[in-house]
Amino acid sequence: MILATTALAAATMSGALATARLTAGPPSVAGPVSRLAPLGVPGVAGTVRLVRVSATDREVEVTVAWLPPTDGYYEVWLMDQSHSRLVPLGALRADGTATLPIPPQIDLGAYPLLDVSVQAYNGNPAHSGVSSVRGRLYG
């Protein structure tokens, strides 16, 4: 009886692993890490990396260290070369990190920069005009 139970458990586990391999899809492909330059806040440093999760899905991994405390939050944006067109991606966590999806219709050739701004909790979704770090997104 114990042998039969062990064999059944092993077979179930093998089947689950095979199913997981078939449904997991191809592995993510991460681009190069790019540095984010501080803007007006000495000592702040950050990195960004583009990750291709699938043929159509992309995300950015952002890490920013030594951000000053704020009563608001830090928002991550894609930005065009003229700094006039922006796409909000989401907020950094309290530890200064975020992994955020990029909308599939966004052409990264038109939005090659990543910007992190300090935002107030005031109901206004527009960029505050106060950036903490900015850099080029490669990949």
OpenMM code with the backbone's topology and positions (N, CA, C; nanometers):
from openmm import Vec3, app, unit

residues = "MET ILE LEU ALA THR THR ALA LEU ALA ALA ALA THR MET SER GLY ALA LEU ALA THR ALA ARG LEU THR ALA GLY PRO PRO SER VAL ALA GLY PRO VAL SER ARG LEU ALA PRO LEU GLY VAL PRO GLY VAL ALA GLY THR VAL ARG LEU VAL ARG VAL SER ALA THR ASP ARG GLU VAL GLU VAL THR VAL ALA TRP LEU PRO PRO THR ASP GLY TYR TYR GLU VAL TRP LEU MET ASP GLN SER HIS SER ARG LEU VAL PRO LEU GLY ALA LEU ARG ALA ASP GLY THR ALA THR LEU PRO ILE PRO PRO GLN ILE ASP LEU GLY ALA TYR PRO LEU LEU ASP VAL SER VAL GLN ALA TYR ASN GLY ASN PRO ALA HIS SER GLY VAL SER SER VAL ARG GLY ARG LEU TYR GLY".split()
positions = [
    Vec3(0.0818, -0.1182, 0.0000),
    Vec3(0.0000, 0.0000, 0.0000),
    Vec3(0.0867, 0.1253, 0.0000),
    Vec3(0.1901, 0.1291, 0.0840),
    Vec3(0.2794, 0.2449, 0.0892),
    Vec3(0.3501, 0.2627, -0.0444),
    Vec3(0.3935, 0.1503, -0.1049),
    Vec3(0.4615, 0.1567, -0.2346),
    Vec3(0.3685, 0.2121, -0.3410),
    Vec3(0.2433, 0.1710, -0.3420),
    Vec3(0.1456, 0.2201, -0.4399),
    Vec3(0.1197, 0.3685, -0.4199),
    Vec3(0.1084, 0.4155, -0.2976),
    Vec3(0.0863, 0.5564, -0.2681),
    Vec3(0.2054, 0.6400, -0.3117),
    Vec3(0.3262, 0.5900, -0.2856),
    Vec3(0.4478, 0.6598, -0.3268),
    Vec3(0.4566, 0.6686, -0.4783),
    Vec3(0.4242, 0.5609, -0.5474),
    Vec3(0.4280, 0.5600, -0.6933),
    Vec3(0.3251, 0.6563, -0.7499),
    Vec3(0.2058, 0.6606, -0.6910),
    Vec3(0.1012, 0.7525, -0.7367),
    Vec3(0.1443, 0.8971, -0.7151),
    Vec3(0.2044, 0.9271, -0.6014),
    Vec3(0.2514, 1.0629, -0.5727),
    Vec3(0.3605, 1.1035, -0.6704),
    Vec3(0.4523, 1.0135, -0.7007),
    Vec3(0.5600, 1.0432, -0.7957),
    Vec3(0.5035, 1.0678, -0.9353),
    Vec3(0.4079, 0.9885, -0.9768),
    Vec3(0.3466, 1.0056, -1.1088),
    Vec3(0.2716, 1.1380, -1.1168),
    Vec3(0.2004, 1.1729, -1.0110),
    Vec3(0.1266, 1.2999, -1.0073),
    Vec3(0.2231, 1.4168, -1.0152),
    Vec3(0.3341, 1.4105, -0.9420),
    Vec3(0.4324, 1.5174, -0.9426),
    Vec3(0.4975, 1.5305, -1.0794),
    Vec3(0.5301, 1.4189, -1.1426),
    Vec3(0.5897, 1.4225, -1.2770),
    Vec3(0.4941, 1.4850, -1.3761),
    Vec3(0.3675, 1.4502, -1.3666),
    Vec3(0.2665, 1.5086, -1.4556),
    Vec3(0.2516, 1.6581, -1.4333),
    Vec3(0.2541, 1.7011, -1.3094),
    Vec3(0.2431, 1.8439, -1.2781),
    Vec3(0.3631, 1.9211, -1.3308),
    Vec3(0.4831, 1.8643, -1.3167),
    Vec3(0.6029, 1.9304, -1.3689),
    Vec3(0.5990, 1.9401, -1.5204),
    Vec3(0.5551, 1.8346, -1.5883),
    Vec3(0.5454, 1.8370, -1.7346),
    Vec3(0.4438, 1.9411, -1.7795),
    Vec3(0.3321, 1.9497, -1.7109),
    Vec3(0.2306, 2.0495, -1.7448),
    Vec3(0.2850, 2.1900, -1.7223),
    Vec3(0.3564, 2.2109, -1.6133),
    Vec3(0.4135, 2.3427, -1.5852),
    Vec3(0.5121, 2.3829, -1.6938),
    Vec3(0.5924, 2.2892, -1.7419),
    Vec3(0.6890, 2.3205, -1.8474),
    Vec3(0.6177, 2.3587, -1.9768),
    Vec3(0.5080, 2.2908, -2.0088),
    Vec3(0.4348, 2.3183, -2.1318),
    Vec3(0.3602, 2.4508, -2.1262),
    Vec3(0.3099, 2.4904, -2.0095),
    Vec3(0.2303, 2.6116, -1.9996),
    Vec3(0.3132, 2.7341, -1.9615),
    Vec3(0.4363, 2.7149, -1.9203),
    Vec3(0.5163, 2.8283, -1.8761),
    Vec3(0.5557, 2.9199, -1.9904),
    Vec3(0.5657, 2.8716, -2.1123),
    Vec3(0.6050, 2.9545, -2.2251),
    Vec3(0.7544, 2.9775, -2.2273),
    Vec3(0.7988, 3.0564, -2.3252),
    Vec3(0.9427, 3.0821, -2.3353),
    Vec3(0.9899, 3.1692, -2.2195),
    Vec3(1.1166, 3.1590, -2.1864),
    Vec3(1.1692, 3.2404, -2.0762),
    Vec3(1.1733, 3.3877, -2.1153),
    Vec3(1.1690, 3.4748, -2.0155),
    Vec3(1.1804, 3.6182, -2.0388),
    Vec3(1.3199, 3.6511, -2.0896),
    Vec3(1.3282, 3.7585, -2.1682),
    Vec3(1.4561, 3.8052, -2.2193),
    Vec3(1.4785, 3.9458, -2.1655),
    Vec3(1.5816, 3.9631, -2.0850),
    Vec3(1.6109, 4.0921, -2.0238),
    Vec3(1.7139, 4.1673, -2.1066),
    Vec3(1.6871, 4.2959, -2.1262),
    Vec3(1.7814, 4.3825, -2.1954),
    Vec3(1.8904, 4.4289, -2.1012),
    Vec3(1.9787, 4.5143, -2.1514),
    Vec3(2.0875, 4.5649, -2.0669),
    Vec3(2.0355, 4.6598, -1.9587),
    Vec3(2.1081, 4.6645, -1.8492),
    Vec3(2.0748, 4.7569, -1.7405),
    Vec3(2.1260, 4.8949, -1.7787),
    Vec3(2.0412, 4.9947, -1.7605),
    Vec3(2.0761, 5.1334, -1.7907),
    Vec3(2.0723, 5.2154, -1.6621),
    Vec3(2.1646, 5.3074, -1.6486),
    Vec3(2.1694, 5.3925, -1.5295),
    Vec3(2.0702, 5.5076, -1.5422),
    Vec3(2.0098, 5.5434, -1.4299),
    Vec3(1.9220, 5.6591, -1.4220),
    Vec3(1.9994, 5.7705, -1.3527),
    Vec3(2.0087, 5.8862, -1.4184),
    Vec3(2.0856, 5.9983, -1.3649),
    Vec3(2.0008, 6.0817, -1.2697),
    Vec3(2.0600, 6.1276, -1.1591),
    Vec3(1.9850, 6.2112, -1.0654),
    Vec3(1.9550, 6.3484, -1.1266),
    Vec3(1.8392, 6.4032, -1.0922),
    Vec3(1.7983, 6.5353, -1.1392),
    Vec3(1.7592, 6.6203, -1.0189),
    Vec3(1.8497, 6.7042, -0.9734),
    Vec3(1.8186, 6.7955, -0.8643),
    Vec3(1.8220, 6.7360, -0.7254),
    Vec3(1.8464, 6.6064, -0.7127),
    Vec3(1.8536, 6.5436, -0.5808),
    Vec3(1.9872, 6.4710, -0.5715),
    Vec3(2.0876, 6.5325, -0.5074),
    Vec3(2.2189, 6.4698, -0.4995),
    Vec3(2.2134, 6.3342, -0.4297),
    Vec3(2.2933, 6.2408, -0.4815),
    Vec3(2.3061, 6.1106, -0.4181),
    Vec3(2.2058, 6.0066, -0.4636),
    Vec3(2.0982, 6.0473, -0.5312),
    Vec3(2.0003, 5.9504, -0.5797),
    Vec3(2.0618, 5.8748, -0.6971),
    Vec3(2.0415, 5.7450, -0.7020),
    Vec3(2.0949, 5.6629, -0.8108),
    Vec3(1.9916, 5.5573, -0.8459),
    Vec3(1.9890, 5.5200, -0.9726),
    Vec3(1.8918, 5.4191, -1.0115),
    Vec3(1.9318, 5.3436, -1.1362),
    Vec3(1.8575, 5.2373, -1.1637),
    Vec3(1.8772, 5.1580, -1.2842),
    Vec3(1.7407, 5.1205, -1.3408),
    Vec3(1.7408, 5.0899, -1.4706),
    Vec3(1.6203, 5.0414, -1.5366),
    Vec3(1.6614, 4.9343, -1.6363),
    Vec3(1.5736, 4.8369, -1.6550),
    Vec3(1.5992, 4.7311, -1.7522),
    Vec3(1.4663, 4.6916, -1.8157),
    Vec3(1.4678, 4.6789, -1.9480),
    Vec3(1.3516, 4.6312, -2.0220),
    Vec3(1.3535, 4.4793, -2.0245),
    Vec3(1.2387, 4.4174, -1.9968),
    Vec3(1.2267, 4.2721, -2.0000),
    Vec3(1.1160, 4.2366, -2.0980),
    Vec3(1.1486, 4.1523, -2.1954),
    Vec3(1.0475, 4.1013, -2.2884),
    Vec3(0.9948, 3.9713, -2.2295),
    Vec3(0.8716, 3.9785, -2.1819),
    Vec3(0.8091, 3.8648, -2.1146),
    Vec3(0.7576, 3.7645, -2.2173),
    Vec3(0.7077, 3.8139, -2.3309),
    Vec3(0.6597, 3.7299, -2.4402),
    Vec3(0.6747, 3.8095, -2.5690),
    Vec3(0.6225, 3.7573, -2.6777),
    Vec3(0.6332, 3.8271, -2.8063),
    Vec3(0.5641, 3.9634, -2.8023),
    Vec3(0.4612, 3.9780, -2.7199),
    Vec3(0.3880, 4.1042, -2.7144),
    Vec3(0.3962, 4.1753, -2.5802),
    Vec3(0.4365, 4.1073, -2.4758),
    Vec3(0.4380, 4.1662, -2.3419),
    Vec3(0.5783, 4.2077, -2.3010),
    Vec3(0.5871, 4.3329, -2.2515),
    Vec3(0.7136, 4.3884, -2.2039),
    Vec3(0.6893, 4.4536, -2.0691),
    Vec3(0.7949, 4.4613, -1.9909),
    Vec3(0.7874, 4.5312, -1.8634),
    Vec3(0.9219, 4.5958, -1.8334),
    Vec3(0.9194, 4.6901, -1.7417),
    Vec3(1.0439, 4.7527, -1.6970),
    Vec3(1.0671, 4.7180, -1.5514),
    Vec3(1.1921, 4.6922, -1.5199),
    Vec3(1.2352, 4.6722, -1.3816),
    Vec3(1.3120, 4.7966, -1.3414),
    Vec3(1.2616, 4.8679, -1.2416),
    Vec3(1.3196, 4.9953, -1.1992),
    Vec3(1.3644, 4.9829, -1.0542),
    Vec3(1.4831, 5.0348, -1.0257),
    Vec3(1.5341, 5.0418, -0.8892),
    Vec3(1.5948, 5.1801, -0.8692),
    Vec3(1.5498, 5.2499, -0.7656),
    Vec3(1.6048, 5.3819, -0.7336),
    Vec3(1.6393, 5.3824, -0.5849),
    Vec3(1.7612, 5.4207, -0.5542),
    Vec3(1.8089, 5.4228, -0.4157),
    Vec3(1.8290, 5.5662, -0.3678),
    Vec3(1.8171, 5.5836, -0.2401),
    Vec3(1.8418, 5.7095, -0.1706),
    Vec3(1.7459, 5.8214, -0.2107),
    Vec3(1.6205, 5.7836, -0.2419),
    Vec3(1.5192, 5.8858, -0.2667),
    Vec3(1.4824, 5.9526, -0.1348),
    Vec3(1.4643, 6.0831, -0.1353),
    Vec3(1.4244, 6.1483, -0.0104),
    Vec3(1.2806, 6.1117, 0.0261),
    Vec3(1.2490, 6.1118, 0.1547),
    Vec3(1.1107, 6.0845, 0.1951),
    Vec3(1.0163, 6.1879, 0.1336),
    Vec3(0.8945, 6.1451, 0.1068),
    Vec3(0.7948, 6.2348, 0.0504),
    Vec3(0.6590, 6.2068, 0.1128),
    Vec3(0.5745, 6.3082, 0.1158),
    Vec3(0.4361, 6.2886, 0.1600),
    Vec3(0.3518, 6.2318, 0.0464),
    Vec3(0.4102, 6.2266, -0.0724),
    Vec3(0.3412, 6.1744, -0.1889),
    Vec3(0.3939, 6.0379, -0.2272),
    Vec3(0.4253, 6.0228, -0.3555),
    Vec3(0.4766, 5.8959, -0.4070),
    Vec3(0.5639, 5.9233, -0.5282),
    Vec3(0.6378, 5.8228, -0.5710),
    Vec3(0.7247, 5.8338, -0.6881),
    Vec3(0.6615, 5.7562, -0.8044),
    Vec3(0.6358, 5.8277, -0.9145),
    Vec3(0.5713, 5.7705, -1.0333),
    Vec3(0.6749, 5.7447, -1.1420),
    Vec3(0.6596, 5.6337, -1.2135),
    Vec3(0.7485, 5.5962, -1.3245),
    Vec3(0.6785, 5.6302, -1.4556),
    Vec3(0.7513, 5.6960, -1.5465),
    Vec3(0.6962, 5.7418, -1.6740),
    Vec3(0.7863, 5.7005, -1.7896),
    Vec3(0.7257, 5.6715, -1.9040),
    Vec3(0.7987, 5.6686, -2.0300),
    Vec3(0.7905, 5.8106, -2.0855),
    Vec3(0.8981, 5.8553, -2.1505),
    Vec3(0.9050, 5.9942, -2.1955),
    Vec3(0.9674, 6.0002, -2.3345),
    Vec3(0.9188, 6.0925, -2.4179),
    Vec3(0.9786, 6.1109, -2.5501),
    Vec3(1.1032, 6.1995, -2.5396),
    Vec3(1.1760, 6.2139, -2.6497),
    Vec3(1.3023, 6.2900, -2.6493),
    Vec3(1.2821, 6.4376, -2.6144),
    Vec3(1.1655, 6.4933, -2.6495),
    Vec3(1.1408, 6.6353, -2.6232),
    Vec3(1.0948, 6.6603, -2.4793),
    Vec3(1.0725, 6.5551, -2.4048),
    Vec3(1.0248, 6.5616, -2.2657),
    Vec3(0.8837, 6.6188, -2.2574),
    Vec3(0.8085, 6.6169, -2.3684),
    Vec3(0.6747, 6.6748, -2.3675),
    Vec3(0.5627, 6.5706, -2.3696),
    Vec3(0.5924, 6.4508, -2.4167),
    Vec3(0.4919, 6.3437, -2.4185),
    Vec3(0.5343, 6.2367, -2.3190),
    Vec3(0.4407, 6.2008, -2.2309),
    Vec3(0.4709, 6.1047, -2.1244),
    Vec3(0.3605, 6.0006, -2.1139),
    Vec3(0.4004, 5.8805, -2.0709),
    Vec3(0.3067, 5.7717, -2.0458),
    Vec3(0.3328, 5.7219, -1.9037),
    Vec3(0.2334, 5.7347, -1.8144),
    Vec3(0.2537, 5.6846, -1.6773),
    Vec3(0.2497, 5.5319, -1.6758),
    Vec3(0.3428, 5.4725, -1.6026),
    Vec3(0.3478, 5.3259, -1.5910),
    Vec3(0.3021, 5.2755, -1.4558),
    Vec3(0.3273, 5.3517, -1.3499),
    Vec3(0.2911, 5.3078, -1.2157),
    Vec3(0.3864, 5.3661, -1.1135),
    Vec3(0.3653, 5.3322, -0.9892),
    Vec3(0.4424, 5.3897, -0.8791),
    Vec3(0.5511, 5.2948, -0.8304),
    Vec3(0.6585, 5.3551, -0.7803),
    Vec3(0.7619, 5.2772, -0.7110),
    Vec3(0.7062, 5.2305, -0.5770),
    Vec3(0.7500, 5.1141, -0.5331),
    Vec3(0.7171, 5.0684, -0.3977),
    Vec3(0.7994, 5.1501, -0.2976),
    Vec3(0.7681, 5.1353, -0.1714),
    Vec3(0.8381, 5.2095, -0.0658),
    Vec3(0.9883, 5.1824, -0.0662),
    Vec3(1.0297, 5.0640, -0.1154),
    Vec3(1.1728, 5.0314, -0.1189),
    Vec3(1.2426, 5.0856, -0.2441),
    Vec3(1.1711, 5.1624, -0.3268),
    Vec3(1.2315, 5.2230, -0.4451),
    Vec3(1.2384, 5.1316, -0.5663),
    Vec3(1.1645, 5.0225, -0.5664),
    Vec3(1.1667, 4.9290, -0.6788),
    Vec3(1.0278, 4.9151, -0.7397),
    Vec3(1.0250, 4.8702, -0.8644),
    Vec3(0.8981, 4.8391, -0.9307),
    Vec3(0.9257, 4.7540, -1.0532),
    Vec3(0.8340, 4.6649, -1.0837),
    Vec3(0.8306, 4.5925, -1.2103),
    Vec3(0.6954, 4.6249, -1.2700),
    Vec3(0.6967, 4.6998, -1.3812),
    Vec3(0.5736, 4.7554, -1.4358),
    Vec3(0.5551, 4.7152, -1.5816),
    Vec3(0.4328, 4.6762, -1.6205),
    Vec3(0.4080, 4.6415, -1.7600),
    Vec3(0.4064, 4.7654, -1.8490),
    Vec3(0.4520, 4.7476, -1.9718),
    Vec3(0.4455, 4.8529, -2.0722),
    Vec3(0.3256, 4.8224, -2.1612),
    Vec3(0.2353, 4.9177, -2.1810),
    Vec3(0.1208, 4.8906, -2.2685),
    Vec3(0.1673, 4.8440, -2.4062),
    Vec3(0.1039, 4.7399, -2.4619),
    Vec3(0.1524, 4.6813, -2.5874),
    Vec3(0.1538, 4.7780, -2.7055),
    Vec3(0.0675, 4.8799, -2.7055),
    Vec3(0.0615, 4.9717, -2.8190),
    Vec3(0.1710, 5.0781, -2.8153),
    Vec3(0.2492, 5.0837, -2.7094),
    Vec3(0.3532, 5.1861, -2.6956),
    Vec3(0.4750, 5.1488, -2.7779),
    Vec3(0.5184, 5.2417, -2.8640),
    Vec3(0.6397, 5.2274, -2.9438),
    Vec3(0.7557, 5.2855, -2.8627),
    Vec3(0.8443, 5.1995, -2.8171),
    Vec3(0.9563, 5.2475, -2.7350),
    Vec3(1.0542, 5.3320, -2.8156),
    Vec3(1.0491, 5.3259, -2.9470),
    Vec3(1.1290, 5.4169, -3.0290),
    Vec3(1.0818, 5.5606, -3.0127),
    Vec3(0.9527, 5.5793, -2.9873),
    Vec3(0.8966, 5.7122, -2.9660),
    Vec3(0.9080, 5.7566, -2.8203),
    Vec3(0.9268, 5.6610, -2.7299),
    Vec3(0.9385, 5.6891, -2.5863),
    Vec3(1.0628, 5.6200, -2.5313),
    Vec3(1.1819, 5.6708, -2.5661),
    Vec3(1.3052, 5.6007, -2.5269),
    Vec3(1.3577, 5.6321, -2.3869),
    Vec3(1.2931, 5.7245, -2.3162),
    Vec3(1.3423, 5.7646, -2.1845),
    Vec3(1.2512, 5.7138, -2.0739),
    Vec3(1.3102, 5.6904, -1.9569),
    Vec3(1.2341, 5.6557, -1.8379),
    Vec3(1.2598, 5.7644, -1.7341),
    Vec3(1.1538, 5.8139, -1.6743),
    Vec3(1.1597, 5.9247, -1.5796),
    Vec3(1.0878, 5.8822, -1.4517),
    Vec3(1.1390, 5.9250, -1.3377),
    Vec3(1.0717, 5.9019, -1.2100),
    Vec3(1.0480, 6.0391, -1.1482),
    Vec3(0.9206, 6.0693, -1.1217),
    Vec3(0.8845, 6.1988, -1.0636),
    Vec3(0.8286, 6.1803, -0.9236),
    Vec3(0.8384, 6.2857, -0.8441),
    Vec3(0.7728, 6.2864, -0.7131),
    Vec3(0.6352, 6.3484, -0.7356),
    Vec3(0.5312, 6.2800, -0.6892),
    Vec3(0.3933, 6.3213, -0.7110),
    Vec3(0.3235, 6.3440, -0.5775),
    Vec3(0.2325, 6.4389, -0.5757),
    Vec3(0.1512, 6.4641, -0.4565),
    Vec3(0.0215, 6.3843, -0.4661),
    Vec3(-0.0334, 6.3499, -0.3528),
    Vec3(-0.1654, 6.2871, -0.3482),
    Vec3(-0.2701, 6.3984, -0.3587),
    Vec3(-0.2881, 6.4503, -0.4798),
    Vec3(-0.3806, 6.5618, -0.4980),
    Vec3(-0.4871, 6.5341, -0.6050),
    Vec3(-0.4925, 6.4123, -0.6555),
    Vec3(-0.5918, 6.3783, -0.7561),
    Vec3(-0.5543, 6.4181, -0.8970),
    Vec3(-0.4404, 6.4824, -0.9162),
    Vec3(-0.3959, 6.5245, -1.0484),
    Vec3(-0.3025, 6.4175, -1.1054),
    Vec3(-0.3436, 6.3475, -1.2135),
    Vec3(-0.2608, 6.2388, -1.2673),
    Vec3(-0.1453, 6.2855, -1.3556),
    Vec3(-0.1359, 6.4153, -1.3835),
    Vec3(-0.0293, 6.4664, -1.4702),
    Vec3(0.1051, 6.4653, -1.3979),
    Vec3(0.2127, 6.4617, -1.4766),
    Vec3(0.3487, 6.4701, -1.4227),
    Vec3(0.3615, 6.5991, -1.3423),
    Vec3(0.4212, 6.5911, -1.2270),
    Vec3(0.4337, 6.7068, -1.1370),
    Vec3(0.5314, 6.8117, -1.1887),
    Vec3(0.6185, 6.7721, -1.2798),
    Vec3(0.7232, 6.8625, -1.3251),
    Vec3(0.8489, 6.8524, -1.2402),
    Vec3(0.8478, 6.7660, -1.1397),
    Vec3(0.9634, 6.7483, -1.0504),
    Vec3(1.0148, 6.6058, -1.0674),
    Vec3(1.1194, 6.5914, -1.1484),
    Vec3(1.1783, 6.4587, -1.1734),
    Vec3(1.2923, 6.4327, -1.0779),
    Vec3(1.3051, 6.3086, -1.0353),
    Vec3(1.4133, 6.2685, -0.9445),
    Vec3(1.5285, 6.2037, -1.0184),
    Vec3(1.4957, 6.1158, -1.1149),
    Vec3(1.5974, 6.0501, -1.1975),
    Vec3(1.5407, 6.0311, -1.3382),
    Vec3(1.6324, 6.0187, -1.4344),
    Vec3(1.5903, 5.9952, -1.5727),
    Vec3(1.7041, 5.9236, -1.6452),
    Vec3(1.6660, 5.8385, -1.7415),
    Vec3(1.7668, 5.7697, -1.8216),
    Vec3(1.7059, 5.7051, -1.9442),
    Vec3(1.7933, 5.6545, -2.0286),
    Vec3(1.7514, 5.5896, -2.1534),
    Vec3(1.7157, 5.4443, -2.1250),
    Vec3(1.6116, 5.3984, -2.1927),
    Vec3(1.5664, 5.2603, -2.1817),
    Vec3(1.6164, 5.1855, -2.3046),
    Vec3(1.7034, 5.0878, -2.2827),
    Vec3(1.7600, 5.0090, -2.3924),
    Vec3(1.6954, 4.8715, -2.3979),
    Vec3(1.6947, 4.8148, -2.5158),
    Vec3(1.6500, 4.6781, -2.5264),
    Vec3(1.5512, 4.6603, -2.6336),
] * unit.nanometer
topology = app.Topology()
chain = topology.addChain("A")
for resn in residues:
    res = topology.addResidue(resn, chain)
    for name in ("N", "CA", "C"):
        topology.addAtom(name, app.Element.getBySymbol(name[0]), res)
